[in-house]
Amino acid sequence: MASLSSRRILYFTGLLLLFFCTETSLAQAGDTIRIGALRLTSSAPIFIAMERGLFKEESLDVEVKFMKSAQPVAMALAAGDLDVGATGLTAGLYNAMANGLKIRIMADRSKKYHVRS
């Protein structure tokens, strides 16, 4: 398997940060970006960026909160406890959006479909 360059990892991590960015929670300089993630291989860009210090290298103060399933990520986004959620699209998330949760969805892991709303 080819190794990933730091630039490529940073690119995918940036996409990840946009994955579930709430409309009202865009970070200002010096703010902490709160990311909710699952301990899955699909969250590898976060793990790699943390391990290699890529967030700090880009002057990003990132706090990662690990959740046990996708539903708590959507709930934490709705409550304003997270700025970004790295998780799957679930029925609970769609229900929260139907009830007024304002989020932006960006699919950074899709191989076939490119989703942005």
C-alpha positions in Angstrom: 0.0 0.0 0.0 1.4 3.4 -0.9 2.0 5.8 2.0 0.0 8.9 2.3 1.8 12.2 2.1 1.2 14.8 4.9 -0.5 17.1 2.4 -2.9 14.4 1.3 -3.7 13.5 4.9 -4.3 17.2 5.7 -6.5 17.5 2.6 -8.7 14.6 3.7 -8.7 15.8 7.3 -9.9 19.2 6.1 -12.7 17.5 4.2 -13.6 15.6 7.3 -13.8 18.8 9.3 -16.4 20.1 6.8 -18.3 16.8 7.0 -20.8 17.9 9.5 -20.1 21.6 10.1 -23.0 23.4 11.6 -23.9 26.7 10.0 -23.5 28.7 13.2 -20.3 27.1 14.4 -17.6 28.2 12.1 -14.5 28.6 14.1 -12.8 32.0 14.7 -9.0 32.3 15.1 -8.1 30.8 18.5 -11.3 28.9 18.9 -11.3 25.2 19.7 -12.9 23.0 17.0 -14.9 20.3 18.7 -15.1 17.1 16.6 -17.3 14.1 17.4 -16.0 10.9 15.9 -16.4 7.1 16.1 -13.5 4.8 16.9 -13.6 3.3 13.4 -11.1 3.0 10.6 -13.2 5.5 8.7 -12.0 8.1 11.2 -8.4 7.3 10.3 -7.7 10.8 8.9 -8.5 12.2 12.4 -6.2 9.7 14.1 -3.4 10.4 11.7 -3.7 14.1 11.9 -3.6 13.9 15.7 -0.6 11.5 15.7 1.4 13.5 13.3 0.5 16.9 14.8 -1.1 18.2 11.6 -3.8 20.1 13.4 -1.1 22.0 15.4 1.0 22.5 12.3 -1.9 24.4 10.8 -2.6 26.3 14.1 -5.8 24.4 14.7 -6.9 23.8 18.2 -8.9 20.6 17.9 -10.7 18.6 20.6 -11.9 15.2 19.6 -14.7 13.6 21.5 -15.2 9.9 20.7 -18.7 8.5 20.7 -19.9 4.9 20.8 -22.4 5.3 17.9 -23.7 7.7 15.3 -26.8 8.8 17.1 -24.9 10.6 19.9 -23.0 12.5 17.3 -26.2 13.9 15.8 -27.6 14.7 19.3 -24.4 16.6 20.3 -24.5 18.6 17.0 -28.1 19.5 17.7 -27.3 20.6 21.2 -24.4 22.7 20.0 -21.8 20.5 21.9 -19.9 19.8 18.7 -18.8 21.8 15.7 -18.1 18.9 13.5 -19.4 15.3 13.4 -17.6 12.5 11.6 -20.2 9.8 11.3 -22.5 8.0 9.0 -25.9 9.2 7.7 -28.5 7.6 9.9 -32.3 7.7 10.3 -31.8 9.7 13.5 -29.7 12.3 11.6 -32.4 12.6 8.9 -35.1 12.9 11.6 -33.1 15.7 13.4 -32.7 17.5 10.1 -36.5 17.1 9.4 -37.0 18.7 12.8 -34.9 21.8 12.0 -31.3 20.8 12.7 -29.3 23.0 10.4 -26.1 21.3 9.3 -24.0 21.0 6.2 -23.2 17.5 4.9 -20.1 16.7 3.0 -19.3 13.1 2.0 -15.5 12.8 2.1 -15.4 9.0 2.1 -17.6 8.2 -0.8 -15.9 6.4 -3.7 -18.8 6.4 -6.1 -21.1 9.3 -5.1 -20.1 12.9 -4.3 -22.6 14.4 -1.9 -22.8 18.0 -0.7 -25.8 19.8 0.6 
